[in-house]
Amino acid sequence: MSIVDKVKQMLGQHSDKAKHAVDKGGDKFDQKTGGKYADKVDQAQEKADDFIDRSGEGDAGGGTPGPNQPH
């Protein structure tokens, strides 16, 4: 099992904690930058949450199989 597979498995098992970490990190970044990039941070948080959700479903690759996955 590759490290990427291990990360995907961890995200699937602990998605609530991962989402909380993403939210906290984004909030801290907003605080440090005075909210200057709040719209970009929000977009990044949404994309990260979507990725975490897909990881929980077993498909976080975006549809393209990797070198060790069947086509």
Residue pairs with C-beta under 8 A, 6 or more apart in sequence:
1 9
2 68
4 66
8 55
8 60
10 18
11 18
11 51
11 52
11 55
11 56
11 60
12 55
12 56
12 57
12 58
15 52
15 53
15 55
15 56
18 52
19 48
19 49
19 52
22 45
22 48
22 49
22 52
23 45
26 41
26 42
26 44
26 45
29 37
29 41
30 37
30 38
30 41
51 60
54 60
61 69
65 71
